[in-house]
Amino acid sequence: MRKTKAIMLVEKLLKQGTSTSAQDTGIANANQYYVELENMGIVGSRWVYKDGSKYKERFIRDKAKAYAFLAKQTKKIPEAKTA
């Protein structure tokens, strides 16, 4: 899983505070990242039926896990010192 796209999805969901569909993210193949985040217990999903359409919306299931994921993934790695 490319962490940068997963980070973007989690940040977007936290910032919005609402659910969103993969189509609304602007990220190609967003569902593959959502599935990984769902397996990690960070994101949840529900089917929505609206205007004759059926689609899956994603939402933050566990904010503590979401913030821990962001903290772990965005942690700066110190550069190796060269002599």
PyMOL commands that set and color helices and strands:
alter all, ss='L'
color gray80, all
select helices_A, chain A and resi 3-16+22-24+30-39+63-73
alter helices_A, ss='H'
color red, helices_A
select strands_A, chain A and resi 20-21+43-50+53-60
alter strands_A, ss='S'
color yellow, strands_A
deselect
rebuild
show_as cartoon
